[in-house]
Amino acid sequence: MQQNDFYSTNEFQKLNPLKQKIIKELVNNSQNASVETMIPKIMSINTELKRRNLSFTKSESRLMINILTKDMSAVDKSKIDMIMSMM
């Protein structure tokens, strides 16, 4: 599934527009990025959302992770899943 395909899903379309924007920016800035580079970005997004009294639901977080990891190796995906389970 292409990134644009994710953007056209009902789940993505139902997101708060700010959350949509954040996910799109993260995806655009994370193409070809390593897991080690992406983790601080994801954490800073969570901090920014909290500052605005927003947060991603588990479902929204899963959608974001699916978009971000679509081209990753199984090893990198498992690293992301492990880190996300601790958040």
URSUL-V858515 format. One record per residue. N is the residue number from 1. RES is the residue in three letters. PHI is phi in radians with two decimals (none if undefined). OMEGA is omega in radians with two decimals (* if undefined). Layout:
N & RES & PHI & OMEGA
N & RES & PHI & OMEGA
//
This chain:
1 & MET & none & 3.11
2 & GLN & -1.34 & 3.13
3 & GLN & -1.01 & -3.14
4 & ASN & -1.09 & 3.07
5 & ASP & -1.13 & 3.09
6 & PHE & -1.08 & -3.09
7 & TYR & -1.14 & -3.12
8 & SER & -1.65 & 3.12
9 & THR & -1.23 & 3.10
10 & ASN & -1.04 & -3.11
11 & GLU & -1.05 & 3.14
12 & PHE & -1.22 & -3.11
13 & GLN & -1.13 & -3.14
14 & LYS & -1.42 & -3.13
15 & LEU & -1.16 & 2.97
16 & ASN & -0.94 & -3.12
17 & PRO & -0.95 & 3.10
18 & LEU & -1.15 & 3.11
19 & LYS & -1.14 & 3.07
20 & GLN & -1.04 & -3.13
21 & LYS & -1.07 & -3.13
22 & ILE & -1.08 & 3.13
23 & ILE & -1.10 & 3.14
24 & LYS & -1.08 & 3.12
25 & GLU & -1.13 & 3.13
26 & LEU & -1.09 & 3.14
27 & VAL & -1.08 & -3.13
28 & ASN & -1.11 & -3.12
29 & ASN & -1.47 & -3.05
30 & SER & -1.94 & 3.13
31 & GLN & -1.07 & -3.12
32 & ASN & 1.13 & 3.12
33 & ALA & -1.50 & 3.09
34 & SER & -1.37 & 3.09
35 & VAL & -1.02 & -3.11
36 & GLU & -1.08 & 3.11
37 & THR & -1.40 & -3.07
38 & MET & -1.28 & -3.05
39 & ILE & -1.00 & 3.11
40 & PRO & -1.07 & 3.11
41 & LYS & -1.15 & 3.13
42 & ILE & -1.09 & 3.14
43 & MET & -1.14 & 3.12
44 & SER & -1.18 & 3.07
45 & ILE & -1.14 & 3.11
46 & ASN & -1.05 & 3.11
47 & THR & -1.11 & 3.14
48 & GLU & -1.11 & 3.11
49 & LEU & -1.10 & 3.12
50 & LYS & -1.07 & 3.12
51 & ARG & -1.05 & -3.13
52 & ARG & -1.70 & -3.11
53 & ASN & 1.05 & 3.07
54 & LEU & -2.17 & 3.02
55 & SER & -2.74 & 3.05
56 & PHE & -1.51 & 3.00
57 & THR & -1.25 & 3.09
58 & LYS & -1.03 & 3.13
59 & SER & -1.13 & 3.12
60 & GLU & -1.16 & 3.10
61 & SER & -1.10 & 3.12
62 & ARG & -1.09 & 3.10
63 & LEU & -1.05 & -3.14
64 & MET & -1.06 & -3.13
65 & ILE & -1.13 & 3.10
66 & ASN & -1.05 & 3.12
67 & ILE & -1.15 & -3.07
68 & LEU & -1.19 & -3.01
69 & THR & -1.76 & -3.02
70 & LYS & -1.01 & -3.12
71 & ASP & -1.88 & -3.10
72 & MET & -1.45 & 3.03
73 & SER & -1.23 & 3.12
74 & ALA & -1.06 & 3.13
75 & VAL & -1.12 & 3.13
76 & ASP & -1.15 & 3.10
77 & LYS & -1.06 & -3.13
78 & SER & -1.17 & 3.06
79 & LYS & -1.09 & 3.13
80 & ILE & -1.09 & -3.13
81 & ASP & -1.05 & 3.14
82 & MET & -1.11 & -3.13
83 & ILE & -1.17 & -3.14
84 & MET & -1.15 & 3.12
85 & SER & -1.18 & 3.13
86 & MET & -1.55 & -3.09
87 & MET & -1.55 & *
//
